[in-house]
């Protein structure tokens, strides 16, 4: 499981950002607030939730660890 990533923001849109870590670009899905705080070419640390499903793997990123802790409560209640 990937618990956090720390690297340079190389791209972003309204729903995700690309974080370059050790020469690898990770797509991290995030809220608009997190994407807005991610400044291009700047370093950022994101706490992550790594979701593996039959047909996809997704990373969801959070600036605060407390938001990551709250995430499973939201995602399980949405089912």
C-alpha positions as CSV (number, residue, x, y, z in Angstrom):
1,X,0.0,0.0,0.0
2,X,1.2,3.5,-0.8
3,X,0.6,5.7,2.3
4,X,2.1,9.0,1.1
5,X,4.0,10.5,-1.9
6,X,6.3,13.4,-1.8
7,X,7.4,15.0,-5.1
8,X,7.1,17.7,-7.7
9,X,3.8,18.7,-9.2
10,X,4.2,18.4,-13.0
11,X,0.6,18.7,-14.2
12,X,-2.9,19.3,-12.7
13,X,-6.5,19.7,-13.7
14,X,-9.7,20.1,-11.8
15,X,-9.8,16.4,-10.6
16,X,-6.2,15.2,-10.3
17,X,-2.6,16.0,-10.4
18,X,0.6,14.3,-11.6
19,X,3.2,14.0,-9.0
20,X,6.8,13.2,-10.1
21,X,8.5,11.0,-7.5
22,X,11.8,9.4,-8.3
23,X,11.4,9.7,-12.1
24,X,7.8,8.2,-12.0
25,X,4.7,10.3,-12.6
26,X,1.8,9.3,-10.4
27,X,-1.7,10.4,-11.1
28,X,-3.4,11.3,-7.8
29,X,-7.1,12.0,-7.7
30,X,-8.0,14.9,-5.2
31,X,-10.6,17.4,-4.3
32,X,-10.5,20.8,-6.1
33,X,-9.1,22.3,-2.9
34,X,-6.1,20.0,-2.9
35,X,-5.5,20.5,-6.6
36,X,-5.7,24.2,-6.2
37,X,-3.0,24.1,-3.4
38,X,-0.7,22.0,-5.6
39,X,1.5,24.5,-7.4
40,X,3.2,23.5,-10.6
41,X,6.9,22.7,-10.3
42,X,6.7,22.8,-6.5
43,X,7.2,20.0,-4.0
44,X,4.2,18.6,-2.1
45,X,3.5,15.8,0.2
46,X,0.2,14.0,-0.1
47,X,-1.2,11.3,2.2
48,X,-2.7,8.7,-0.1
49,X,-5.3,6.0,-0.2
50,X,-4.4,3.3,-2.8
51,X,-7.6,1.6,-4.1
52,X,-7.2,-1.6,-6.1
53,X,-10.1,-2.9,-8.0
54,X,-10.5,-5.6,-10.6
55,X,-10.2,-3.2,-13.5
56,X,-8.3,-0.2,-12.0
57,X,-5.9,1.1,-9.4
58,X,-6.4,4.6,-8.1
59,X,-4.5,6.9,-5.8
60,X,-6.5,9.5,-3.8
61,X,-4.5,12.3,-2.2
62,X,-4.9,14.4,0.9
63,X,-2.8,17.2,2.3
64,X,-3.8,16.5,5.9
65,X,-3.4,13.0,7.5
66,X,-6.6,13.5,9.3
67,X,-8.5,13.8,6.0
68,X,-7.0,10.5,5.0
69,X,-8.2,8.9,8.2
70,X,-11.7,10.3,7.5
71,X,-11.8,9.0,3.9
72,X,-12.8,5.4,4.5
73,X,-15.8,6.6,6.4
74,X,-17.0,8.6,3.4
75,X,-16.2,6.0,0.8
76,X,-17.9,3.1,2.7
77,X,-21.0,5.2,3.4
78,X,-21.4,5.9,-0.3
79,X,-22.0,2.2,-1.1
